[in-house]
Amino acid sequence: MTFTNSLNRLALGLGTIVAAALATPASAQGDLLVAPTRVVLNGGGNAEVVLSNIGSQPATYRIGVELRRMEADGNFADVTEAEANATEKAALEMLRYAPRRITLLPGQPQSIRLSARPAPELPDGEYRVHMSFRAVPPALSPEAAQEQAAAGQLSIRLTPVYGITIPVFIRKGRLEAGATIANPRLVRTATNTVLELDMRRTGQRSVYGEILGKRGSEQVFQIKGVAIYPEVEGRTVKIPLSADQLGKLKGPVRIEYREMPENGGQLIAEVTSAIQ
């Protein structure tokens, strides 16, 4: 096989990986595109996350893992290894990934390989880490550094560091989950109106999906990527509404919480209410 043919096969293989990854949702920050935006390893196994440099310059990225806990408002709090509980420590110990640092040319993709092997004695449950992909700021060129040294200058550069974080779930055992929606209400402020929902989770794992609001056959609003993780039993979801959407909420409104379409779109919870 010639060197040119080898390069063509490599490019074709990476193109196939990117096409498959982008069939699921992708997230972009700065010049970095990451797909998929969440990874689930059922019973352990292997997975791939594809990073793509969509900028016009070469870029270096550092890959790592961190711990985060969901709070009742849906935000996340960072957790240090010293603060980690047994479940979080087990998740860190299980996950393996490579490489941990990559440099990509413009338009170049590369896959990050993930694997996890839950120990037989590990209790059934859902284990989670958050994988981070952060840009490494370019170093000062030798010429620029030499010029500064010659001039006796002290230079401070403020360089924004872009990054994306995605959750990685390792599930062991047969885990069930459900959810409920209650108390839909309008909360008005000086600047906007928000629909608030009280959502509760049941079972041994997280739930994840989209919320749809329907009046009759018409869809009034939609919010994607709503999750409730095991560390909280419930959370308050806030959905900003436009004036046009508010006008369509008169009368009974059906609110559905469904799995994401790429996961089957199965109904998780629903409520019908006259929202006030």
N, C-alpha and C positions, 0 to 999 in steps of 0.2 A: 504493500500500500504506500503511495507517495505521500510526502509531507503535506502537499496541497489537499489531497483527499482526506487526510486525517483532520486538517483544520475545518474542512467543509462538514465532516461528520460531527465534529465538536460543536460547531455553530448550529447545526440542525438539532442536535440534542438539547442545547440550551434553549433554543427557540421553542421546542416542545415543552420543556419545563416551564418556561414563562407563560406560554399559552394556557397550560393547565392551571397554573397558579392564579392567573388573572381571570379564570372562570369563576373564582370566588372573590369576595370583596378585597380590595387593596387599599392601602393607606399611604399617603405621600406627605412628606415634610421636607422643605428645602428642595434639594435635588435627589432625594432618596425615595424610592417606591418599594413598598414591602407588601407581599402577598403570600399566604392569606393573612387576615388580620386577627385570627385566633386559631389555635391548634388544639385538637382533642385527641389524646392517645388513650383508647379504650383497652384496658388490660395491658398497658405498656405498648411497645412496638416502636415503629420508626415513622418519621415525617420529614418534610422538607419545607423550608421557608425561602422564597426567592427574593433577593435584593437586586434592585436595578438602579443604576445611576442615570437619571433622566436629565442631567445637566450637560453643560458644554465643556467641563474641565474634569480631569481625573480627580477622584475623591477616595479618601480612606475612611473606613468605618470600623468602630470597635463594637463587638458583640458581647453582651453580658446578661446576667440574670439578676433580678431583684425581687423583693417581697413587698406586696401591697395588700392592705385590707380595705374592703369596702365599708363605708359608713352609711348611716341611715338616709342621708341625703343623696346617695349615689356617688359621692366623691371618694377618693382613695387617700389613705394615709400610708406613708412609707414606713417599712418595718426593717429594723436592723437585724443582723443575725443574732445578736445578743438578746433581742426582744422576741425572737421567733418562738412560736409554740411547737409542739411535737409534730403536728401535721405539716407546718411550713418547713421545718428542718428536714423532714422526710422528702418533701418535694425537691428541695435543693440537692439532696444527696442522690436522688434517683435520676435526675435529668443529666444527660450527656449531650454535648453539641460541639460541632467543629465546622469551619474554622472559627477563631475568636477575633480575628482581625483580617480585613480584606481591603484591597485597593482595586477600584473599578475604573476602567476607562469610560468616557462618555458613551452612553447607550449600552453598556455591558451589563449583563445579569450574572449572578452567581447564586447558587443554592447553598443554604446552611442546613446541615444534616442534624436531626434531633433523634434521640432514642431514650427510652426509659424502660426499666425492668423492675417492677414492684416486687419486693421480697415476699416469699410465701407467707411469712409470719406477719406481714403488714396488715393492719385492719382494713376491711373494705371501706371505700370512701373516695372522695374527690380531693386530689392534691393539685396545687396550683403555684406556678411561679410566673413572673412577668419578664419576658425576654426583651432586652433593650438593644437598639441599633443606633449608635450615636456617631456623628461625623467627627473626625479628628481634624482640628484646624491645621492648615498647611504651615509648615515651618518657614521662618524668614529665610529668604535666599541668601547664599554666601556673599553675593555681591552687596546686597542691602545691609547685611550684618557688618561687613567690612567697612562700608561707608559710614555707618553709625559709629563704629569703634574709632575710625579715623577722626571723626568730627567731635568725639567725646560726648555723644548724645545718649540720653536715656529715653528710650521710646516705650510707650505703653500702648499696645494694640487691643482694642475691644473687638473680639471676633465672636459672632453668634455661633453657638453649637447646636445644630439641629439633631433631633432624635425622634425615634418612634418606639413605642412600647406596645407589645401585644401579649395577651395572656396565653399560657400553655397549661392545659389541663391533663392530668394523668388520673384516669379513673380505674378503680379496682373493684371488681364485684358487680353484681346486678343492682344498679342504683335507680331509684325512682325519684321523680320530682313533679311538683305541680305548683299552681299559683292561684291567687284570687285578686280581684279588683274591687275596691269599695270606695264609697264617699267621693265620687267625682264632684268637683266644685270649681267655680270660677273665683280667682283671686285677682282683684284689680289694683293696679298701682298708678302712679302719676304718668308712667310712660307706656305701659302695656297691660294686657290681660293674659293671665296664665291659667290653663286648666290643670288642677292638681288631682292626682290619684293616689290613694293609699294601696300599695301592693304588698301582698304577703306571699312568702314562699313556703312550700312544704316538701318533705322528702330529704334525701341524703346528698343531693348534688345541686348545682346551680341551674337556673333557668335563663334562657336567652332568646330574644325575639324582637318583634316589632309590635307597636300599638297602632291600631286602626280605629278611627271614629267614623261611624256611618249613620246617616239619617235616611231611612228607606234604602234605596239602591245606590245612593250617592255617597262617595267617600269624602268626608269633610276634612280630616287631618290624618297624618301618618308620621310616626317617629320610629326610626330604626335603631337596632343595637341596644335594646333595653335589657339589662342583666340584673339578676339578684343572686349574689354569691352566698355560699353556705355560712359565712361568718355573720350574716344578718338574716333575721327572719323576714324582714320587710324593709321597704324604702318608700319614700315619697317621690313620685315622678312628676315633673313640671313640664308642661307642653305649651310653649308660646303660641298665641292665636292671633291671626290677622283680623281686621274688621270684617272682611268678607266671610271668614270662617265663623266668627261670632254670630253673624246674621243667619247662618245656616244651622245653628245649634238650637233653634226654637223647637220645642216638642221633644218626644223621646229620642234619645241617641243611643245607638248600640256601640259599645266600646269592646274591642277584641284584642286579646294578647295572643299572638301567634308566633310559632317558630319562624325563623327567617325563610324566605322562599327557597333558597338553596339547600335548606335542611328539611324541606318537605312542606312547610307552611301549616303544620298541624295546629289546631286551636288548643291553647293552653288554659285560657280563662276568658270570661266575658261578663259584661253587666250591661243592662239597659236602664237608662235613667233620664229624667228630665233635669238637665243641668241648669243650675242657677248660680 
